[in-house]
Amino acid sequence: MHRFKSFSTAKYLIGVKQHNWQPFHGKLWQRNYYEHIIRNEDEMNNIRDYITNNPLQWTVDEYNPEKGSQC
């Protein structure tokens, strides 16, 4: 993944300098996030399910500041 980030960042900088792409002020890549290469259809479906169902868990999440006031 590191090579992909380096390659795409270099290409972006060339685009900014040579092709008048809009510059981005800040970091192009988020640090310390979870990277995962999807290798098959089952993994893709599991990730789709997570994306669909995870927001539904917010009401019971320990980090939800409104959790205690919903009782």
C-alpha positions as CSV (number, residue, x, y, z in Angstrom):
1,M,0.0,0.0,0.0
2,H,2.9,2.3,0.7
3,R,4.0,2.2,-2.9
4,F,0.5,3.0,-4.1
5,K,0.4,6.1,-1.8
6,S,3.8,7.3,-3.0
7,F,3.0,6.7,-6.6
8,S,-0.4,8.4,-6.6
9,T,1.0,11.3,-4.5
10,A,3.8,11.9,-7.0
11,K,1.3,11.7,-9.9
12,Y,-1.0,14.2,-8.2
13,L,1.9,16.7,-7.6
14,I,2.8,16.4,-11.3
15,G,-0.8,17.2,-12.2
16,V,-0.8,20.2,-9.9
17,K,2.5,21.6,-11.3
18,Q,2.1,20.7,-15.0
19,H,-1.7,20.5,-15.7
20,N,-3.1,23.1,-13.4
21,W,-4.9,20.7,-11.1
22,Q,-6.3,22.3,-8.0
23,P,-3.8,22.0,-5.2
24,F,-4.8,20.3,-1.9
25,H,-3.6,22.1,1.2
26,G,-3.0,19.4,3.9
27,K,-2.4,15.7,3.9
28,L,-3.4,13.6,0.9
29,W,-3.5,10.4,3.0
30,Q,-5.0,9.9,6.4
31,R,-2.5,8.5,8.9
32,N,-3.2,5.4,11.0
33,Y,-6.3,4.2,9.2
34,Y,-7.2,0.6,8.5
35,E,-6.0,-0.5,5.1
36,H,-7.3,-3.7,3.5
37,I,-7.0,-5.1,0.0
38,I,-10.2,-6.9,-1.0
39,R,-9.2,-10.2,-2.4
40,N,-12.4,-12.0,-3.2
41,E,-16.2,-11.7,-3.5
42,D,-16.8,-12.9,0.1
43,E,-14.6,-10.2,1.5
44,M,-16.3,-7.6,-0.6
45,N,-19.7,-8.8,0.6
46,N,-18.6,-8.7,4.2
47,I,-17.4,-5.1,3.8
48,R,-20.6,-4.1,2.1
49,D,-22.6,-5.6,5.0
50,Y,-20.4,-3.7,7.5
51,I,-20.9,-0.4,5.7
52,T,-24.6,-1.0,5.6
53,N,-25.1,-2.2,9.1
54,N,-22.5,-0.4,11.2
55,P,-24.4,3.0,11.4
56,L,-27.4,1.1,12.9
57,Q,-25.2,0.2,15.9
58,W,-24.6,3.9,16.8
59,T,-27.5,4.0,19.2
60,V,-25.8,1.4,21.4
61,D,-22.2,2.5,20.9
62,E,-20.3,3.4,24.0
63,Y,-18.9,6.5,22.3
64,N,-22.3,7.9,21.4
65,P,-22.8,10.9,23.6
66,E,-26.6,10.6,23.3
67,K,-26.7,7.0,24.4
68,G,-27.4,7.7,28.0
69,S,-30.2,10.2,27.3
70,Q,-32.2,7.8,25.1
71,C,-33.6,5.7,28.1
